[in-house]
Amino acid sequence: MSRILNAQTQAWLQVFACAARHLSFTRCAEELHVTPGAISQQMRQLEERLGFKLFHRMARGLELTAEGQRLASTVNQASGLVDAELRRLNAGQFGGVLRLRSIPSFLGKWVMPRLPKLQARFPDIQLRVVAEDSSWSLREGEFDLAIDLNDGSYPGLASTSLLDEQIFPVCAPSLLEGRPPLDRPEALDHYPLLHDITAWRGSYEYAEWEFYLASIGAPALDVRRGHTFNRNHLTIEAAIAGMGVAIARRHLITNELERGALVIPFGVSVPARKRYVLLYAQGALADPRVRSLHDWLVEEALASASTPQPA
């Protein structure tokens, strides 16, 4: 059988399926954009190769022989199976459960709004989503993919860079009312500050403000005041409520800037000290489900990175 089904024979079988469907070499030739004579010649060559007739050639047209009917049915079934599998692959229909772990801020602000797109593309994948801080150890076997804000290495795990992060100051428009213009760093002396300690875990609570001001070349300012939070989303909610000026991460703040809940009062965005990374066990991407989710997240990250940055 392997000698019969060489590349040439398989090509002839595709033509045979067309001719059998139309029961006409002329209509098959129109579909394939060749001459009827070319179709007739290929069918004779196929019959010689197989050793039996496929068509009865009569004045009123073509009829399939008994062997031709059986072969046409088999070819159609095979084509249907191939088409169905291609649709499944194109739609990403890999079934089963995948465990996705992420730091809460990125999960809530970046991953969750994109999950409907993920569900549409991979309808047979069931996610088990867990939000955990970076302070919880990442142990192989507890997740299929994890997203972390990285400033180090992860022994025993493989990784893929996902997104670089940018930081900049934000505040509610209402905070600017009745105070001196906040158009330069020195004006921060007239404003309360907000601090997110998760961005600089293991350091003092004012570190991110000091890092940002030093990065833009601002003069030394006393930023040791204001409210402190141990979750990024709490810091941002406090800023929206008008409680002070916060340092925001670009990929977690898009919606708030677009709807005007927060504004950038001064300064430019600067690269953050950490970046978002995808983590997984060595060899995990050999699983097509894990690879599909991994590649989808990377695609979304590339699209996110290409959107305009805050001014």
Sequence and secondary structure as in RCSB ss.txt:
>XXXX:A:sequence
MSRILNAQTQAWLQVFACAARHLSFTRCAEELHVTPGAISQQMRQLEERLGFKLFHRMARGLELTAEGQRLASTV
NQASGLVDAELRRLNAGQFGGVLRLRSIPSFLGKWVMPRLPKLQARFPDIQLRVVAEDSSWSLREGEFDLAIDLN
DGSYPGLASTSLLDEQIFPVCAPSLLEGRPPLDRPEALDHYPLLHDITAWRGSYEYAEWEFYLASIGAPALDVRR
GHTFNRNHLTIEAAIAGMGVAIARRHLITNELERGALVIPFGVSVPARKRYVLLYAQGALADPRVRSLHDWLVEE
ALASASTPQPA
>XXXX:A:secstr
 TTTS HHHHHHHHHHHHHHHHT HHHHHHHHTS HHHHHHHHHHHHHHHTS  EEEETTEEEE HHHHHHHHHH
HHHHHHHHHHHHHHHHT   EEEEEEE HHHIIIIIGGGHHHHHHH TTEEEEEEE  TTS   TTS SEEEEEE
SS  TTEEEEEEEEEEEEEEB GGGGTTS    SGGGGGGS BEEEGGGGTTS TTHHHHHHHHHTT        
SEEESSHHHHHHHHHTTS BEEEEGGG HHHHHTTSSB  S   EEEEEEEEEEEETTGGGSHHHHHHHHHHHHH
HHHHHTS    
